Amino acid sequence: MIDEMVEKKSDFDLTSKSAFSSENETFTSRSFAALLAKNNVPASHKRIADNYMIIKKVFKFQACMSRISNVEKALLEKYDFNILEFTTTKQMYDELALLQKWSASEDKNLRDTADNILLIRVKELKFLEASRYASISNEIYNGYIALEQYLREISKFQTVHTLKTLNF
């Protein structure tokens, strides 16, 4: 009976990487960032992602960006979000899904809050890339990688070919 099952088994590997997976994501066949990007992404998220990708291509974050202010940190704490350096990948994916849901809300204040939180996250990401420094170096707290992958997935400037054709 077991021999029959072994002979009939499929060669499909559920743990293989997809085209959207990063090096660390061998546990799934599709990355969460790709699945979030295939969801209904608000136009404001796409605009923020496009802005991030263009700035990354042009300036490459050589000028040091400032850290977030106390007001911005208080806004994150109000909604029980950690700063980006202390955010796990799962927390970041949950947060991005929540921000997408808030951006699709009928409440204007909630939409504005979601956009402000995403802008704060991008500001934190720019600082981490500019300084190439994180106060914590544990591989568990790599939510910034998930955020960058999400921004890359939803941006219309995600491919190298598209970025090379931009004339500045």
N, C-alpha and C positions, 0 to 999 in steps of 0.2 A: 504494500500500500504506500509506504513512504517512497519507494523507488518510482512508483507511478507519478507521485506528486512532484518529485525532483525532475523527472523527465518533462513534465508538462509546465514547469514553472516558466515564467516570463523572464526575458533578459532585461526588462526595464528596471533601471536602478532609481529608486525613489530618493536616494541620498546624494545623487549626482548634482553638480552645480548647473545652474541655468545660465543663460547669457546675462542675466541681471544680477547674479550673485557675486559677492566680493570674495576675496581669498579666505576669509574667516567663516563664511557661511556654507559649509559643506553639509550641514544638518538638514537642509531643506531643498526642495527642487525649485522653488521660486523665492526670491528674497521678499521680505516684507515691504521694502521701499518700492519695489516694482509693483507689488499688489496695491499699495497705497496710491502710486502714481496712476494706475489704471482706473482707480476710483474716480468719482466726479471731483476733480480738483478745481477749487475756486480760482477765478481769474486773478485775484490778488496774490495767491500763492505762486501762480505762474509768473506774474510780474516781478515778484520778489526774487524768484529763482533765476529769471533772466538777468536781472540786475546783478545778482551775485556772480553768475557765470561770466558776464562781460567784465566786471571789475576784476575778477580773478584772472582772466586772460590778459587784460591790458596792464594792470598794476602788479599782479602777482603778489599782492599784499606785502610789498617791500617796506612801505611806510607803516610803522607800528600803529595799530588801531588802539583806541582806548578801551578800557574795561567798561562793563555796564555800570550805570550809576546806581545810587541807593534807591532811587525812585523805581527804576526798572527792576531791581532785585526785589523790592517790596511787592511789585505787581506779580512777579513769578511766585513769591511766597504766598500771596493772597490766594492763588489757585493751586497751592501745594505742589509747585514744580521746583525741582532742584536746579542749581546752576548747571550749565552744560558740562562742566568738568566732572561733576558728580552724578551724571545721568547715565544709566545703563541703556543698552540698545533697546531692550524691551520697553523701558519707560519712554524712550524717545518715540518708538513706533506707536505706543498708546497715546502719547501726547499729540503726535501728528494726526492721528485718526480723530482725536477729540477736536483739534483745531479745524480740521476739515468740516466736521459736523457743526461747529460753532459758526464757521464762515458761511454755511448754507442756511443759517437761522434767519427767521423773520425779524428778530430783534437787532436793531442797528448797533446798540451798545455792545452786544455780544460779538457781532461781526468785527467791530472796531477793536475790541479787546483781543480777539483771535489774531488779527493782523498785527497788532502791536506786539503780542507775544512772539509771533514768528519773526518780526523784525529784530526783537531783542535776541532771539536765538541766532539769527544770522550775524548780528553784531558780535556775539560771543564766539561764533565760529571763525569770523574774520580775525579776532584777536588771537585765538589759539593758533591759527595758521600763520599769522604774522610773527608771533613770538616763538612759534614751535615749542611751546612750553605748556605743560599742564601740571598743576600742583600735585596731582595724583597720577601715578603711572601704572595703575592696575589695569589689566586687560578687561576687567569686568566693566569699568566705567568708560566705555567708548561710544557713548550716545552721539558724540560729534561726528563719528563716521557714518552713522545711520542718517543723521541730518544732512550731511553733505551728499550722500547717495540719493536721498529723496529729492534734494534740490536739483541734482544732475538729471534725475529721471524725468522731472516735470518741466525742465527748461527746454525751450526750443533750440537753444544753443548747446545742447548736450554733446554733440559729436565734435571731434577734432576738426573734421573737414569743414563743418559750419563755422567754427571759430576761426579757422584760417582764412575764410573768405570775407570776414568782416574788415571793412576799411575804416580806419580811425584817423 
